[in-house]
Amino acid sequence: MVNFETLDVVVVPFPFTDRPAVKRRSAVVVSSTEFNKAHEGKILAMVTSATARWETDVPLQGWGQAGLHVVCWVRFKLFTLDEDLTLRKTGTLSKRDGEAVKAALTRCLAS
């Protein structure tokens, strides 16, 4: 079993809320290492290249470093996925992008 860390970019079968289908998509691990180990899973945020933006989308400056092939944004469409369903890791967010994602996630969640 591979242990994925916070802010790793991974490829997963992404669930759709409006239909019973999944597609392989990139996502960012936003849960802590402690959560991931305790639950043998992780909480993920969607990565998108869609042109329609959500107000809370975070643009990725270092998208190439993260293993992405086009300009992308982290979108806080969150889901939990078992560890063994992760297909592969493509990279890790840069320090700058990681800080931006963490700050935006904090603003999005109730405290």
Rosetta constraint file for C-alpha pairs under 8 A:
AtomPair CA 1 CA 83 HARMONIC 7.72 0.50
AtomPair CA 1 CA 84 HARMONIC 7.19 0.50
AtomPair CA 2 CA 83 HARMONIC 7.92 0.50
AtomPair CA 3 CA 36 HARMONIC 7.95 0.50
AtomPair CA 3 CA 37 HARMONIC 7.80 0.50
AtomPair CA 4 CA 8 HARMONIC 6.54 0.50
AtomPair CA 4 CA 29 HARMONIC 7.56 0.50
AtomPair CA 4 CA 33 HARMONIC 7.74 0.50
AtomPair CA 4 CA 36 HARMONIC 7.75 0.50
AtomPair CA 4 CA 89 HARMONIC 7.89 0.50
AtomPair CA 5 CA 29 HARMONIC 6.83 0.50
AtomPair CA 5 CA 32 HARMONIC 7.39 0.50
AtomPair CA 5 CA 33 HARMONIC 5.81 0.50
AtomPair CA 6 CA 28 HARMONIC 7.82 0.50
AtomPair CA 6 CA 29 HARMONIC 5.09 0.50
AtomPair CA 6 CA 30 HARMONIC 5.45 0.50
AtomPair CA 6 CA 31 HARMONIC 5.97 0.50
AtomPair CA 6 CA 32 HARMONIC 5.70 0.50
AtomPair CA 6 CA 33 HARMONIC 6.29 0.50
AtomPair CA 7 CA 28 HARMONIC 5.63 0.50
AtomPair CA 7 CA 29 HARMONIC 5.03 0.50
AtomPair CA 7 CA 30 HARMONIC 5.97 0.50
AtomPair CA 7 CA 92 HARMONIC 5.81 0.50
AtomPair CA 7 CA 93 HARMONIC 5.65 0.50
AtomPair CA 7 CA 98 HARMONIC 6.29 0.50
AtomPair CA 8 CA 28 HARMONIC 5.71 0.50
AtomPair CA 8 CA 29 HARMONIC 5.51 0.50
AtomPair CA 8 CA 66 HARMONIC 7.92 0.50
AtomPair CA 8 CA 89 HARMONIC 6.94 0.50
AtomPair CA 8 CA 90 HARMONIC 7.79 0.50
AtomPair CA 8 CA 91 HARMONIC 5.95 0.50
AtomPair CA 8 CA 92 HARMONIC 4.22 0.50
AtomPair CA 8 CA 93 HARMONIC 6.34 0.50
AtomPair CA 9 CA 26 HARMONIC 6.57 0.50
AtomPair CA 9 CA 27 HARMONIC 5.64 0.50
AtomPair CA 9 CA 28 HARMONIC 4.59 0.50
AtomPair CA 9 CA 29 HARMONIC 6.56 0.50
AtomPair CA 9 CA 66 HARMONIC 6.32 0.50
AtomPair CA 9 CA 67 HARMONIC 7.55 0.50
AtomPair CA 9 CA 89 HARMONIC 5.86 0.50
AtomPair CA 9 CA 90 HARMONIC 5.65 0.50
AtomPair CA 9 CA 91 HARMONIC 5.24 0.50
AtomPair CA 9 CA 92 HARMONIC 5.33 0.50
AtomPair CA 9 CA 93 HARMONIC 6.86 0.50
AtomPair CA 10 CA 26 HARMONIC 5.52 0.50
AtomPair CA 10 CA 27 HARMONIC 5.46 0.50
AtomPair CA 10 CA 28 HARMONIC 6.30 0.50
AtomPair CA 10 CA 29 HARMONIC 7.51 0.50
AtomPair CA 10 CA 86 HARMONIC 6.98 0.50
AtomPair CA 10 CA 87 HARMONIC 7.29 0.50
AtomPair CA 10 CA 88 HARMONIC 5.59 0.50
AtomPair CA 10 CA 89 HARMONIC 4.19 0.50
AtomPair CA 10 CA 90 HARMONIC 5.56 0.50
AtomPair CA 10 CA 91 HARMONIC 7.24 0.50
AtomPair CA 11 CA 24 HARMONIC 6.36 0.50
AtomPair CA 11 CA 25 HARMONIC 5.41 0.50
AtomPair CA 11 CA 26 HARMONIC 4.47 0.50
AtomPair CA 11 CA 27 HARMONIC 6.25 0.50
AtomPair CA 11 CA 86 HARMONIC 6.34 0.50
AtomPair CA 11 CA 87 HARMONIC 5.49 0.50
AtomPair CA 11 CA 88 HARMONIC 5.43 0.50
AtomPair CA 11 CA 89 HARMONIC 6.32 0.50
AtomPair CA 11 CA 90 HARMONIC 7.17 0.50
AtomPair CA 12 CA 23 HARMONIC 7.93 0.50
AtomPair CA 12 CA 24 HARMONIC 5.39 0.50
AtomPair CA 12 CA 25 HARMONIC 5.57 0.50
AtomPair CA 12 CA 26 HARMONIC 6.34 0.50
AtomPair CA 12 CA 27 HARMONIC 7.01 0.50
AtomPair CA 12 CA 85 HARMONIC 6.76 0.50
AtomPair CA 12 CA 86 HARMONIC 4.99 0.50
AtomPair CA 12 CA 87 HARMONIC 5.52 0.50
AtomPair CA 12 CA 88 HARMONIC 7.52 0.50
AtomPair CA 13 CA 22 HARMONIC 5.56 0.50
AtomPair CA 13 CA 23 HARMONIC 5.22 0.50
AtomPair CA 13 CA 24 HARMONIC 4.48 0.50
AtomPair CA 13 CA 25 HARMONIC 6.30 0.50
AtomPair CA 13 CA 85 HARMONIC 7.38 0.50
AtomPair CA 13 CA 86 HARMONIC 7.52 0.50
AtomPair CA 13 CA 87 HARMONIC 7.83 0.50
AtomPair CA 14 CA 22 HARMONIC 5.19 0.50
AtomPair CA 14 CA 23 HARMONIC 5.31 0.50
AtomPair CA 14 CA 24 HARMONIC 5.86 0.50
AtomPair CA 14 CA 25 HARMONIC 5.78 0.50
AtomPair CA 15 CA 20 HARMONIC 7.85 0.50
AtomPair CA 15 CA 21 HARMONIC 6.45 0.50
AtomPair CA 15 CA 22 HARMONIC 4.71 0.50
AtomPair CA 15 CA 23 HARMONIC 7.04 0.50
AtomPair CA 16 CA 20 HARMONIC 6.76 0.50
AtomPair CA 16 CA 21 HARMONIC 6.12 0.50
AtomPair CA 16 CA 22 HARMONIC 6.12 0.50
AtomPair CA 25 CA 46 HARMONIC 7.78 0.50
AtomPair CA 25 CA 47 HARMONIC 7.43 0.50
AtomPair CA 26 CA 46 HARMONIC 6.66 0.50
AtomPair CA 26 CA 47 HARMONIC 5.44 0.50
AtomPair CA 26 CA 48 HARMONIC 7.70 0.50
AtomPair CA 27 CA 44 HARMONIC 5.98 0.50
AtomPair CA 27 CA 45 HARMONIC 5.41 0.50
AtomPair CA 27 CA 46 HARMONIC 4.57 0.50
AtomPair CA 27 CA 47 HARMONIC 4.96 0.50
AtomPair CA 27 CA 74 HARMONIC 7.85 0.50
AtomPair CA 28 CA 44 HARMONIC 5.38 0.50
AtomPair CA 28 CA 45 HARMONIC 5.20 0.50
AtomPair CA 28 CA 46 HARMONIC 6.55 0.50
AtomPair CA 28 CA 47 HARMONIC 6.85 0.50
AtomPair CA 28 CA 74 HARMONIC 7.52 0.50
AtomPair CA 29 CA 42 HARMONIC 6.61 0.50
AtomPair CA 29 CA 43 HARMONIC 6.01 0.50
AtomPair CA 29 CA 44 HARMONIC 4.62 0.50
AtomPair CA 29 CA 45 HARMONIC 6.59 0.50
AtomPair CA 30 CA 42 HARMONIC 7.63 0.50
AtomPair CA 30 CA 43 HARMONIC 5.72 0.50
AtomPair CA 30 CA 44 HARMONIC 5.48 0.50
AtomPair CA 30 CA 45 HARMONIC 6.59 0.50
AtomPair CA 30 CA 102 HARMONIC 7.85 0.50
AtomPair CA 31 CA 35 HARMONIC 6.23 0.50
AtomPair CA 31 CA 36 HARMONIC 6.66 0.50
AtomPair CA 31 CA 42 HARMONIC 5.83 0.50
AtomPair CA 31 CA 43 HARMONIC 5.00 0.50
AtomPair CA 31 CA 44 HARMONIC 7.09 0.50
AtomPair CA 32 CA 36 HARMONIC 6.27 0.50
AtomPair CA 33 CA 37 HARMONIC 6.19 0.50
AtomPair CA 34 CA 38 HARMONIC 6.08 0.50
AtomPair CA 35 CA 39 HARMONIC 6.04 0.50
AtomPair CA 35 CA 41 HARMONIC 7.75 0.50
AtomPair CA 35 CA 42 HARMONIC 6.99 0.50
AtomPair CA 36 CA 40 HARMONIC 5.49 0.50
AtomPair CA 36 CA 41 HARMONIC 5.06 0.50
AtomPair CA 36 CA 42 HARMONIC 4.92 0.50
AtomPair CA 36 CA 43 HARMONIC 7.91 0.50
AtomPair CA 37 CA 41 HARMONIC 7.15 0.50
AtomPair CA 40 CA 82 HARMONIC 6.17 0.50
AtomPair CA 40 CA 83 HARMONIC 5.44 0.50
AtomPair CA 41 CA 80 HARMONIC 6.94 0.50
AtomPair CA 41 CA 81 HARMONIC 5.49 0.50
AtomPair CA 41 CA 82 HARMONIC 4.08 0.50
AtomPair CA 41 CA 83 HARMONIC 4.31 0.50
AtomPair CA 41 CA 84 HARMONIC 7.85 0.50
AtomPair CA 42 CA 80 HARMONIC 5.57 0.50
AtomPair CA 42 CA 81 HARMONIC 5.63 0.50
AtomPair CA 42 CA 82 HARMONIC 6.60 0.50
AtomPair CA 42 CA 83 HARMONIC 6.71 0.50
AtomPair CA 43 CA 78 HARMONIC 6.81 0.50
AtomPair CA 43 CA 79 HARMONIC 5.65 0.50
AtomPair CA 43 CA 80 HARMONIC 4.38 0.50
AtomPair CA 43 CA 81 HARMONIC 6.52 0.50
AtomPair CA 44 CA 78 HARMONIC 5.53 0.50
AtomPair CA 44 CA 79 HARMONIC 5.45 0.50
AtomPair CA 44 CA 80 HARMONIC 6.14 0.50
AtomPair CA 44 CA 81 HARMONIC 7.45 0.50
AtomPair CA 45 CA 74 HARMONIC 6.68 0.50
AtomPair CA 45 CA 75 HARMONIC 6.19 0.50
AtomPair CA 45 CA 76 HARMONIC 5.28 0.50
AtomPair CA 45 CA 77 HARMONIC 5.56 0.50
AtomPair CA 45 CA 78 HARMONIC 4.66 0.50
AtomPair CA 45 CA 79 HARMONIC 6.77 0.50
AtomPair CA 46 CA 74 HARMONIC 5.91 0.50
AtomPair CA 46 CA 75 HARMONIC 5.22 0.50
AtomPair CA 46 CA 76 HARMONIC 6.34 0.50
AtomPair CA 46 CA 77 HARMONIC 5.58 0.50
AtomPair CA 46 CA 78 HARMONIC 6.68 0.50
AtomPair CA 47 CA 72 HARMONIC 6.50 0.50
AtomPair CA 47 CA 73 HARMONIC 5.69 0.50
AtomPair CA 47 CA 74 HARMONIC 4.57 0.50
AtomPair CA 47 CA 75 HARMONIC 5.89 0.50
AtomPair CA 48 CA 72 HARMONIC 5.41 0.50
AtomPair CA 48 CA 73 HARMONIC 5.38 0.50
AtomPair CA 48 CA 74 HARMONIC 6.38 0.50
AtomPair CA 48 CA 75 HARMONIC 6.77 0.50
AtomPair CA 49 CA 70 HARMONIC 7.13 0.50
AtomPair CA 49 CA 71 HARMONIC 6.27 0.50
AtomPair CA 49 CA 72 HARMONIC 4.51 0.50
AtomPair CA 49 CA 73 HARMONIC 6.28 0.50
AtomPair CA 50 CA 72 HARMONIC 7.85 0.50
AtomPair CA 53 CA 57 HARMONIC 6.57 0.50
AtomPair CA 54 CA 75 HARMONIC 7.40 0.50
AtomPair CA 56 CA 75 HARMONIC 7.00 0.50
AtomPair CA 56 CA 76 HARMONIC 7.25 0.50
AtomPair CA 56 CA 104 HARMONIC 6.85 0.50
AtomPair CA 56 CA 108 HARMONIC 7.62 0.50
AtomPair CA 57 CA 73 HARMONIC 5.91 0.50
AtomPair CA 57 CA 74 HARMONIC 5.59 0.50
AtomPair CA 57 CA 75 HARMONIC 4.83 0.50
AtomPair CA 57 CA 76 HARMONIC 7.02 0.50
AtomPair CA 58 CA 73 HARMONIC 5.17 0.50
AtomPair CA 58 CA 74 HARMONIC 5.05 0.50
AtomPair CA 58 CA 75 HARMONIC 6.72 0.50
AtomPair CA 58 CA 100 HARMONIC 6.95 0.50
AtomPair CA 58 CA 101 HARMONIC 6.33 0.50
AtomPair CA 58 CA 104 HARMONIC 7.34 0.50
AtomPair CA 59 CA 72 HARMONIC 6.27 0.50
AtomPair CA 59 CA 73 HARMONIC 4.31 0.50
AtomPair CA 59 CA 74 HARMONIC 6.53 0.50
AtomPair CA 59 CA 97 HARMONIC 7.89 0.50
AtomPair CA 60 CA 71 HARMONIC 7.08 0.50
AtomPair CA 60 CA 72 HARMONIC 5.82 0.50
AtomPair CA 60 CA 73 HARMONIC 5.48 0.50
AtomPair CA 60 CA 74 HARMONIC 7.16 0.50
AtomPair CA 60 CA 97 HARMONIC 5.85 0.50
AtomPair CA 61 CA 71 HARMONIC 7.99 0.50
AtomPair CA 61 CA 97 HARMONIC 6.58 0.50
AtomPair CA 62 CA 66 HARMONIC 6.50 0.50
AtomPair CA 62 CA 93 HARMONIC 7.01 0.50
AtomPair CA 62 CA 94 HARMONIC 6.02 0.50
AtomPair CA 62 CA 97 HARMONIC 6.98 0.50
AtomPair CA 63 CA 67 HARMONIC 6.65 0.50
AtomPair CA 63 CA 68 HARMONIC 5.36 0.50
AtomPair CA 63 CA 69 HARMONIC 7.36 0.50
AtomPair CA 63 CA 70 HARMONIC 7.11 0.50
AtomPair CA 63 CA 71 HARMONIC 6.19 0.50
AtomPair CA 63 CA 72 HARMONIC 6.56 0.50
AtomPair CA 63 CA 93 HARMONIC 7.58 0.50
AtomPair CA 64 CA 68 HARMONIC 5.16 0.50
AtomPair CA 64 CA 69 HARMONIC 6.23 0.50
AtomPair CA 64 CA 70 HARMONIC 7.51 0.50
AtomPair CA 65 CA 91 HARMONIC 6.63 0.50
AtomPair CA 65 CA 92 HARMONIC 7.18 0.50
AtomPair CA 65 CA 93 HARMONIC 7.17 0.50
AtomPair CA 65 CA 94 HARMONIC 7.13 0.50
AtomPair CA 66 CA 90 HARMONIC 6.37 0.50
AtomPair CA 66 CA 91 HARMONIC 4.21 0.50
AtomPair CA 66 CA 92 HARMONIC 4.85 0.50
AtomPair CA 66 CA 93 HARMONIC 5.26 0.50
AtomPair CA 66 CA 94 HARMONIC 7.24 0.50
AtomPair CA 67 CA 90 HARMONIC 4.73 0.50
AtomPair CA 67 CA 91 HARMONIC 4.97 0.50
AtomPair CA 67 CA 92 HARMONIC 7.69 0.50
AtomPair CA 68 CA 72 HARMONIC 7.67 0.50
AtomPair CA 68 CA 90 HARMONIC 7.33 0.50
AtomPair CA 74 CA 101 HARMONIC 7.34 0.50
AtomPair CA 76 CA 105 HARMONIC 7.32 0.50
AtomPair CA 76 CA 108 HARMONIC 7.95 0.50
AtomPair CA 81 CA 85 HARMONIC 6.84 0.50
AtomPair CA 81 CA 86 HARMONIC 7.76 0.50
AtomPair CA 82 CA 86 HARMONIC 7.49 0.50
AtomPair CA 93 CA 97 HARMONIC 5.80 0.50
AtomPair CA 93 CA 98 HARMONIC 5.51 0.50
AtomPair CA 94 CA 98 HARMONIC 5.89 0.50
AtomPair CA 95 CA 99 HARMONIC 6.13 0.50
AtomPair CA 96 CA 100 HARMONIC 6.33 0.50
AtomPair CA 97 CA 101 HARMONIC 6.13 0.50
AtomPair CA 98 CA 102 HARMONIC 6.14 0.50
AtomPair CA 99 CA 103 HARMONIC 6.13 0.50
AtomPair CA 100 CA 104 HARMONIC 6.13 0.50
AtomPair CA 101 CA 105 HARMONIC 5.99 0.50
AtomPair CA 102 CA 106 HARMONIC 6.19 0.50
AtomPair CA 103 CA 107 HARMONIC 6.45 0.50
AtomPair CA 104 CA 108 HARMONIC 6.26 0.50
AtomPair CA 105 CA 109 HARMONIC 6.29 0.50
AtomPair CA 106 CA 110 HARMONIC 7.96 0.50
